[in-house]
Amino acid sequence: MIRKTVTVLILIPLALAIVMFAVGNRTPVKLAFDPFGSDPPMFAFALPLFLVLLVALIGGVIIGGAAAWSRQSKWRRRARRLSADLKAARAETEALRRRLETPSVVPQPQTSIAAIAYRHPSAA
């Protein structure tokens, strides 16, 4: 339900605005990559304005996403470490729980009078 609402309220108007911008800015602009300004520039391209701006926008989103991803690396590392610690603690807890549930044979101390009165010489 929320996904449909977001699509209708945000994505559809955004897509319409991008299409209107692209239709309104179809004229080619000269994009030059010559820092010294020679006439004519060595590396120049004639591209539609909307295409130049959309490529710059997409590039900015990719660079921003990569920067955010790299800044979050310490949190992802910490989450992996804590997840491994939790998994080890759960395994240990389960092993201890199984050990408590299984009946273990614990030798009971001999409390009869005969056992106390007679001790074998090898039992020190």
C-alpha positions in Angstrom: 0.0 0.0 0.0 2.8 2.4 0.9 4.7 1.5 -2.2 1.8 2.3 -4.4 1.3 5.6 -2.6 4.9 6.6 -3.0 4.8 5.7 -6.7 1.7 7.7 -7.3 2.6 10.8 -5.3 6.4 11.0 -6.0 7.6 8.9 -8.9 4.9 9.6 -11.4 5.1 13.4 -11.1 8.9 13.2 -11.1 8.9 11.2 -14.3 6.5 13.6 -15.9 8.8 16.6 -14.9 11.8 14.8 -16.4 9.9 14.1 -19.7 8.7 17.7 -19.9 12.3 19.0 -19.2 13.7 16.7 -21.9 11.1 17.8 -24.5 11.6 21.5 -23.6 15.5 21.3 -23.8 16.2 19.4 -27.0 18.5 22.0 -28.5 22.2 20.9 -28.7 24.8 22.6 -26.6 28.5 22.4 -27.1 30.3 20.6 -24.3 34.0 21.2 -24.5 36.8 19.5 -22.4 39.6 21.9 -23.4 40.9 23.8 -20.4 43.0 26.2 -22.4 40.3 27.5 -24.7 41.7 26.9 -28.1 39.5 27.7 -31.0 38.1 25.2 -32.0 38.3 23.1 -28.9 40.1 19.8 -29.2 37.5 17.8 -27.3 34.0 19.1 -27.9 30.7 17.4 -28.3 27.3 18.7 -29.3 24.7 17.1 -27.1 21.1 17.9 -26.1 21.0 20.0 -22.9 18.6 17.5 -21.2 21.0 14.7 -21.8 24.0 16.6 -20.4 22.0 17.4 -17.2 20.6 13.9 -16.8 24.1 12.3 -17.2 25.4 14.8 -14.6 22.5 14.0 -12.2 23.0 10.2 -12.6 26.7 10.6 -12.1 26.1 12.6 -8.9 23.8 10.0 -7.6 26.3 7.2 -8.2 29.2 9.2 -6.7 27.0 10.1 -3.6 25.9 6.5 -3.2 29.5 5.3 -3.4 30.6 7.9 -0.8 27.8 6.9 1.6 28.5 3.2 1.2 32.2 3.7 1.9 31.5 5.8 5.0 29.2 3.1 6.4 31.9 0.4 6.2 32.7 0.5 9.9 29.1 0.0 10.8 28.8 -3.0 8.4 32.0 -4.4 9.9 30.7 -4.0 13.4 27.3 -5.6 12.5 29.1 -8.6 10.9 31.3 -9.0 14.1 28.3 -8.7 16.4 26.4 -11.2 14.3 29.2 -13.7 14.5 29.4 -13.2 18.3 25.6 -13.7 18.6 25.8 -16.9 16.6 28.6 -18.2 18.8 26.7 -17.3 21.9 23.6 -19.0 20.7 25.5 -22.2 19.8 27.1 -22.2 23.3 23.8 -21.6 24.9 22.2 -24.5 23.0 25.1 -26.8 23.9 24.8 -25.9 27.5 21.0 -26.4 27.4 21.4 -29.8 25.8 24.0 -30.7 28.4 21.6 -29.8 31.2 18.7 -31.7 29.7 20.5 -35.0 29.2 20.6 -37.1 32.3 24.2 -37.5 33.3 25.5 -40.3 35.4 26.9 -38.7 38.5 28.4 -41.2 41.0 26.6 -40.8 44.3 28.8 -40.8 47.3 28.7 -44.0 49.3 26.9 -43.4 52.5 26.4 -46.9 53.8 28.1 -48.0 57.0 29.8 -50.9 55.3 31.3 -48.7 52.6 32.6 -46.2 55.2 33.9 -49.0 57.5 35.7 -50.9 54.8 37.9 -49.0 52.4 40.0 -50.8 50.0 43.7 -50.2 50.4 44.1 -49.0 46.7 41.3 -46.3 47.2 43.2 -43.5 48.8 
